[in-house]
Amino acid sequence: MPAEQPPDDSPKPVPFGGRQIDEHARVDACIYERLRQHAHGHCFGRVTWRYTNRTLVLEGIVPSFYLKQMLQSILSDIENVEQVVNQVAVVSSTGLSSECEP
């Protein structure tokens, strides 16, 4: 007679897109952690993101082009992210950089 098995308390797969929900949660958690740990993370407080179909879309504002590029670099190698679309605007004390005339 086989020994009784202890109850299986491990998480069960969630039907109807649960894998996608788990993937989104992992990507979000990774983004939060990377930004929290980064030396310039405080500069990204006005940045938001969306993750859909393995594409990460960044939106919001940062004070310099350097920080815009740094943000993209920090987040470009996250697992399951195949593309980063950086729509973050650069805003200095004089306004949007795209509105400045040379």
N, C-alpha and C positions, 0 to 999 in steps of 0.2 A: 504494500500500500504506500503510495507516494506521500512524502511529507507535505503538510499544508504550506502554501505559499503566503507570505505576508501580503496585505493589501497593496496594490500598486497606486501610490500617491503621486506618481509623476504626471506632469502636465499632458493633457491629451490634445491632439490636433483639433483646431477649431474649424468646423466646416464652413462653406460659403465664403471663401475669401480670407479665412483666418491667417493663412500664410502671408497674404499681402499686408494685413494689419500688423503682424509680427515684424515684417520687413520694415514697414514705416516706423514702427516704434524703435527698432534698432537703429535706423538711420537718424531719427530725431535724437535719441540718447547719445549717439556718437557726436553729433553736431554740438549739442549742449556741452558735452564733456570737453571737446576740443576747444571751444570758445572760452569755457570757464578756465581752463588751464593755461591758455595762451597769455603771454605777457601783455599783449595789446587787446585782450578780450573785452576790456571795458569800453573800447572804442566801437564795438559792434552791437551795442544795446539797442540801436534803432534799425537793425537788420532783421528781416523775416525771411522765411523760406517755405517752399512747397516742394514736395517730393512726389512725382507721378511718373510711372512708366520708366523707372530708372534714370529720370532726369531731375536734377536738383536746380530749382529756380531761386535765385537770391534777389531780394528786393529790399529797399530801404535807403538809408543814407549813411555815409561815412565822411570824415573831414578831409581825406586826401586820396589821390590816385594810388599812392603806395599802399594804403590800408585796403583799398578796393581789391588790388591784386593779391595782397597778403591773405585776405579773406578767402579768395578763390583758391589760392594755393593750400591753405589749411584744410579745406574741405574737398579738394579734388580727388583724393585717393580713398574715399570712404567705400567700404564694401557695398556692392550693389548699385553704386552710382556710376553710370556710364558717361554722363554728360553734366556739366555745370553751366547753367545760363546765368551770367552775372549781369543783372539789371539794376545793380546798386548805383545810386546817384552820388556824385561827389559834391558836397556842399561845404563851402568855406564861409568865413564870416561875411564875405561879400555876396553870397548867394550861390546858386547852381553854377557849376563850372561850365556847363553846356550853354548857359545864357551869357557868359562873359564874352566881350568883344576883344580882339587882339589889339 
